[in-house]
Amino acid sequence: MIGVLAIIGILASVVSPKVIEAIRDAKVTGVIANVNAARSAAATYYGRYNNYPTDGTKAAIQAGSTANWTRTYGDAATVASNAATFGDILCAEGLLENVKSPLGATGTNAPSIVQAQSHVTNTVVNGTNGFAFITCRQITNSTPSSNFTGAANATRTVYFVIPGVSMQEAASLKIKIDGPFANDAYSGGASGLVTASINGGTSVPPLIANGNCRMTVATGTAGSMGSTYNMFVYVQND
């Protein structure tokens, strides 16, 4: 019996990390699928109206009525025009079913509306008790490093915000979107990658420091176990 239990323990120690890694990879793949759906919806919207409205400047109207739209995700709030995100507008127009993320927080704190932003990673988000949302922000700083790699010269940028993501998940999402990275691009595994991405520096490769997936610390310290991160994933720009 002791021998059997010992064998089971050994097998569990070998298999468990693989299972956890597979679950994490499935979640990251789910995020990318949702971002791609948002990209398609945003492109269709642009084809209709030839612009992307920044958050808080256009109402999200319930289809077939003149009433403000009620979120099918997050806080399930009925959003006034000055509180509507671009994701709300996409959903209200039937271009997107909802805004969701397999990663990150699932609270009820609504996103803060900021119409002008000089640096995408300084965006005021709804914190670790919030939920994922799609935003459109006016970029006021023309420096390429102040925006995503895919939107270096944009004036308005649409991106997916995912608050409260764990360190391992943040690193996996960064690699999936901007990687793979060379073996010597950073050191220290997931901890080293998120630290390099957040702190940047002349020795950090551009796709790690910038790229189309960026992050800030939500709680704790960059690269520390137990810390969480706000993730920003590029969708579209004009």
C-alpha positions, 0 to 999 in steps of 0.5 A: 500500500505504501509503495502504491501511494508513493507511486501515485504521489510521484505520478501526481507530481509529474502530471500536475504541472502539465495539467496546470500548464495546459489549462493556462494555455487554453485560457490564453488561447481563449483570450486571443480568440476574444481579441480577434473577435473584437478586432473583426467587430471593430473593423466592421464598425469602422466600415460603417462609420469611418471612425472609432469613438473614444469612450464616453463620447457616444451612447450605446443604444439598445437595439430597436429602441432609444434606451441606453444599452445594458451590459451583458457582462461585468457589472450588468449596468445600464450605461449612459453615453458618458460611461459607454466604452467602445466595447459597449457600443460594439455589443449594442450594435450587435457586432459583438456578443459580449466582452469577456476574458478567461483570464483576470478579475471578474468583479463588478467595478466599472471601468473609468472613462478617460478620453485622452491618454498619453501612454496606454499602460497608464490607463486608469482601469477598474482594478482587480475587482473589475472586469475585462472591457474594450476601450478606445482612447485618444493618444496624445503622445506621438512617441512610438513607445507610448503606444502599441507596436501595431499602432505607433503613429495612431491618434485613436487606439482600440484595445482590450483591457484585462485586469487582475491577471496572475504573473504566470498568465501575464507572461504566457499571454505576452509570449503568445502575442509578442513572442516567441522571444530569444533565449537570452532576451530576458532571464528569470522565467515568467518573473523576469519577463513581466519585470522586463516588460513593465520596466523596459530599458535600452537592453530590453528588446522592443517587443518585450518593452512595447509590443502589442501586449502590454502590462502594468502592476495591479497589486504587489511588485513586478515579478513577485509571486502573488502579484497581479497585472493589468493587461492591455492587448492591441485591437485596432487603430485609426 
